[in-house]
Each structure stands twice: as structure tokens, then as C-alpha cells.
Amino acid sequence: MATAQAVPADGVMRAADGTPLKTALARAERRERLKALGLVLPLFAFIVLSFVVPILVMLYNSVYDPDVAENMPQTVQALQAWDGRELPPEEVFAAFVADLQEAQKNKQAALIGKRLNYEISGIRSKVTTTARKVGALAEGPYREAVIAIDKVWGDIDTWATIKRSSSDWTPFYILSMLDLRQGPDGSIEHMPADRSIYKDILVRTLGISLLVTAMTLVLGYPVAYMLATSPQKTASILMIFVLLPFWTSLLVRTTAWMILMQDGGVFTQMLNFSGITFLMNMLGVIDGEPQLFKTRFATVVAMTHIQLPFTLLPIYSVMKTISPNYMRAAKSLGGTPFYSFLRVYMPQTLPGVAAGCLLTFILCLGYYITPALVGGPTDQMISGFIERAINSENNWGKASALGVILLTATLILYYVYNKLVGIDRMKLG
């Protein structure tokens, strides 16, 4: 007959080594959590270094601008007491001359001119010229001498711009990318019409991305349904054709569209052969052969072809999990095929539709190669201007501000989409 295990005198159950059982279990759980953390830590570090850190650097560069403050410290200090109503006093001009002489010695005058040129067009050369000439000014008065070098230093707006630029932190880049600027008194005002371009670029980027997303959904949804409902052998063959574009690079596919849509290319010949060109000429839509290359049409078609699998595959993955019994039950209850599909089948595919459309939309926002190669000047998207700001203008503040605005617009649209569709309440599969 088995005997019951004796209960310790202190009433505490212990492990074989004498450690209280509760403490031993806590240690074991802690070790398991540390092991799990060790497995996840490399992925977490990768996400932080490749995603979080670049975003933080972008946010930092969009508002950090120390060029004027670092290279004109005496002028910045002297301008603090200036009220902006009249030209600065002699003390400011004296400090300005001292700073320019030092900047010329350190070869930083061009950097000052570059920063001020963002706000006052053409002032860069004036700054460098003035920096060379003030070296001959050994003593005052400096005010008349500096204005004599260039009349731009006799303009109150010039000194107001220098004062606005004297802080290490500035809203200038973000305001400029929204076609806004600070007035002489610091108030926010709209850019002149001839300099207001960035709002149009943002609207264009969002519009093309939405159009491509809609096109991929219209084209991809029926194909995904056919893949999900076809026999396995047929579906496997069709899936090969869906995945075939991934076997070639993005640049190769875009170059192929350049050849297809060039003047006298395959598309133009097809339109001529089918009589569509003749009909469009009769209706007055075009005059002569259609111009497809370097147009919005070419950009949308090429981007739709590239992005189609990214919309199709999430929809297909959800459709494969939907049991055909739902449609059979709906039909057995008197629903027509179209009504049953619309009210029973389609709502179950919305998680895949939402995932595919969001993926395609976000990828389209960053397109650069395709619009640059097959699109015209009026089809360039924000990524093209970011590339130009970095590689051609060496203006990291402008590039970062464009990235921040694009990120903010994406988050706002996602929030609105989430409120309308309720993607956070959906469950994939």
C-alpha cells in the first residue's frame, strides 16, 4: 500500500535541491523568457537599425539646420535685439563683417550662401562675393561699405531671413515642402504662385498611387478568385504566370515597357492595326499617332503590371481559406450566384483586399525608377524630388522634409482607411 508524501514541517514544497518549488518555477520561467528574448533580439535589432533609426534621423534632419548659427555667431548674437523695422544698426554690420571674414578664412562662406539661397534666390553668389571683398575692410563704419558691395544688404528682408535662420532648429524645410514660408514678422504665409509646386507633387503622388492600387485590385481580384477555385493542377500553372515577373528585376521590366510604348512601338502598332487610332482621330481625341511614351498612361500601366502580384497574392491567400460550403449554403437558401457572392463570399475576402491594397499603395508611394523612365515631367513623384535633393542639390533638409510629409500623409490616410474599413477588427484567414 502506497504511503502519502510527507508534507514539510514549514508547509513549503521544495524541489530536489531544496529550493522552494515556487522559486524554482520562477527561475525556470525566467530562463525561458531570456531564451525567447535572445532569439528575437537579432530581428528586433535589425528593425531598429534599418527602420526606426533612419526615420528618427530623417525627422532630425528635417528641422535641424545649424549652418548660419555655427558660421555667423556674432551676427546672430547682434541680431537678437533687432526689431526688424529698420535696417540693423552699425553693430550688426560690424559683426557681419567679422563673421564673413572668418568664414572666408575657413572656406565656409559658400555654406552660408547656400543656406540663405534656399529662401532668397540668387543670394549665394552675393554672399561669396561679399565675403571676398570684406577682407579689405580694416575698420568701420561698415554699414555703408557693406551696402556698397551689394545692395541686397540694404534690404530689410535679407536681414529678417538671416535672423530667422539663426536658430539650430527651424520649420523652414517642412513649411517649404508645403508651399508655405515665414514672413518677415515670422507669420506663416503662402508661397508665390510661381514657387508653389510641392503640394501638386504630393497630390500627384497620392493620386497615381491610389489609381494604381485600384487598377491592381480590379485586375487581381478575379485572377485570385480563379486561382483559389480552380483545380490544383490548373492553379499551379496559373500561379507560375503570376510569379513569373519576380524572376526579372524591376529595372528590366520597366525597360521592357519603354520599348513597348515608344513611338512606333508594339502598342502603337496594335492601336493602328485595330483601328482604334483611326477612330480616335475621327473623334478629335488625338491628331496623328497616339503618344504613349512619357505619359501618365505609361506610368500607370507599368506600375500596375509591377504591383499586380503584391495585391493579388494576399487576396488569394485569404480566398484559399474560405470554405466552399458557405456558397453552397447561401445558394441552398435561395440566393442567386451573384447575390451569394456579393453578400457571403466577398465580405470574407476583405482582409486580403485590405492587406493587398495597403501593401501596393505604400510601395507605390516610393516609386522612383518607373516614373523616371516611362513617365513625363508632369508624372514625377515625390521620390524623384527626394533623389534630386540628395544627389544634385545636396540638400538633406529638403529631402528629409519631403520624407516626413510623405510619411505623415501615409499615416493620415491609413488612419482614415482604418476608420472607414475597420482593418484593425479584421482577422486574416
Salt bridges, closest charged atoms under 4 A:
ASP10 OD2 - ARG14 NH2 2.87
GLU32 OE2 - LYS35 NZ 3.94
ASP65 OD2 - ARG115 NE 2.07
GLU102 OE1 - LYS105 NZ 3.88
GLU119 OE2 - ARG115 NH1 3.21
GLU119 OE1 - ARG164 NH2 2.98
ASP150 OD2 - LYS126 NZ 3.60
GLU189 OE2 - ARG181 NE 2.87
ASP379 OD1 - ARG296 NE 2.49
GLU393 OE1 - LYS398 NZ 3.27
